[in-house]
Amino acid sequence: MTPTRTSHPTHTPRIPPLPPDQWPPVLRSLLADSRQDGPGRENLFGTLAHHPVLAHAWLSLARVLTHEGTLGHRRRELIVLRVAHRLDAPYVHRRHRTPAEDAGLTAVEIDATAADLATATHPWQPEDRALLEAADLLAVNSSIPEGLWDRLARALDPEQLVELLVLAGQTATMCTTLNTLRTPSDSAARQPSLTVLLDRDRCCSAGQCVVAAPEVFEQDESDGRVALLDPHPDARYADEVRFAADLCPGGAITLLDPEETVRP
């Protein structure tokens, strides 16, 4: 039986971000001072502007973690991207693609932070994999087993281990806040509008995604499995790609979608 196609509603923010002209001066100053952190922060700041005292404290901590931390940029972005993926927070994941690139992560590595570690084929270095495994656990408030802790402790000193825990918690809090409030992505952070990840090992050759979105998927004649034509499809194909992901019986299609900060 063919599934019935459903629409994906646009989620209205529960607390709309305040425009910059309604922010307290100190918040506008913080935004100006952090321009080097890349685009995609205006709606985040506009949401925090509803609580100026909390906003100042929160952004002060974020500035310490970003500019005065000892983990290093690459480690920090791995943790942030993985926690954002685990908590289904496309605003944060999309927002951190540019800082991650600046930290030396390749586009393939950034995409791989949103893949299943148990089945993914990306060849992570041992330290990177330990960080991603720790982020998986910390994102859902699970304890870190001794074996993983020992691997982390061999790579990080005590100061960095403490920073790792605080960074994961800070990221999780922001992901939960933005998801719950349905905070939209800034226009500067919406290109491309959708990123498609395809795990061919999980493809069962049903071909339903090819029928739903032929501009993005095609069936390989050699083995029958699906191939990805465009990992960053044009926005006009977004509904078709979401429908294709819903249809996939093997769960081989993962979407990083800044327009869906909350999923039904």
RAVENSUL-V523061 format. One record per pair of residues at least 4 apart in sequence whose C-alpha atoms are under 6 Angstrom apart, sorted by the first residue. I is the first residue (numbers start at 1). GAP is how many residues later the second one is. D is the distance in whole Angstrom. If there is no record, write none. Layout:
i->I gap->GAP d->D
i->I gap->GAP d->D
//
This chain:
i->13 gap->168 d->6
i->13 gap->169 d->5
i->13 gap->170 d->5
i->14 gap->167 d->5
i->17 gap->26 d->6
i->17 gap->29 d->4
i->17 gap->30 d->4
i->18 gap->28 d->5
i->23 gap->26 d->6
i->40 gap->55 d->6
i->40 gap->146 d->5
i->40 gap->148 d->6
i->40 gap->149 d->5
i->42 gap->4 d->6
i->43 gap->4 d->6
i->45 gap->4 d->6
i->48 gap->7 d->5
i->51 gap->4 d->6
i->54 gap->4 d->6
i->55 gap->4 d->6
i->56 gap->4 d->6
i->59 gap->4 d->6
i->63 gap->4 d->6
i->64 gap->4 d->5
i->64 gap->5 d->6
i->65 gap->4 d->5
i->70 gap->90 d->6
i->71 gap->89 d->5
i->73 gap->30 d->5
i->74 gap->29 d->5
i->77 gap->4 d->6
i->77 gap->23 d->5
i->79 gap->56 d->6
i->81 gap->12 d->5
i->82 gap->31 d->5
i->83 gap->52 d->6
i->83 gap->56 d->5
i->84 gap->5 d->5
i->84 gap->8 d->6
i->84 gap->9 d->5
i->85 gap->29 d->6
i->89 gap->86 d->6
i->90 gap->4 d->6
i->90 gap->166 d->6
i->90 gap->167 d->6
i->90 gap->168 d->5
i->91 gap->4 d->6
i->91 gap->94 d->6
i->91 gap->167 d->5
i->96 gap->4 d->6
i->100 gap->5 d->6
i->101 gap->4 d->5
i->105 gap->4 d->6
i->116 gap->4 d->6
i->124 gap->4 d->6
i->124 gap->5 d->6
i->135 gap->4 d->6
i->137 gap->5 d->5
i->138 gap->4 d->6
i->139 gap->33 d->6
i->152 gap->4 d->6
i->156 gap->4 d->6
i->163 gap->4 d->6
i->166 gap->4 d->6
i->175 gap->4 d->6
i->176 gap->4 d->6
i->178 gap->4 d->6
i->178 gap->5 d->5
i->179 gap->82 d->5
i->179 gap->83 d->6
i->182 gap->79 d->6
i->192 gap->40 d->6
i->193 gap->42 d->6
i->194 gap->38 d->6
i->194 gap->62 d->6
i->194 gap->63 d->5
i->195 gap->36 d->6
i->195 gap->37 d->5
i->195 gap->60 d->6
i->195 gap->61 d->5
i->196 gap->35 d->5
i->196 gap->59 d->5
i->197 gap->56 d->6
i->197 gap->57 d->5
i->198 gap->54 d->6
i->198 gap->55 d->5
i->199 gap->53 d->5
i->202 gap->48 d->6
i->202 gap->50 d->5
i->203 gap->47 d->6
i->203 gap->49 d->5
i->205 gap->19 d->6
i->205 gap->20 d->5
i->209 gap->4 d->6
i->209 gap->35 d->4
i->210 gap->4 d->5
i->210 gap->7 d->5
i->210 gap->8 d->5
i->212 gap->28 d->6
i->212 gap->32 d->5
i->213 gap->27 d->5
i->213 gap->28 d->6
i->216 gap->13 d->5
i->216 gap->14 d->5
i->217 gap->10 d->6
i->217 gap->11 d->5
i->217 gap->12 d->5
i->218 gap->8 d->6
i->218 gap->9 d->5
i->219 gap->5 d->6
i->219 gap->6 d->6
i->219 gap->7 d->4
i->219 gap->8 d->6
i->220 gap->4 d->5
i->220 gap->5 d->5
i->220 gap->6 d->6
i->245 gap->8 d->5
//
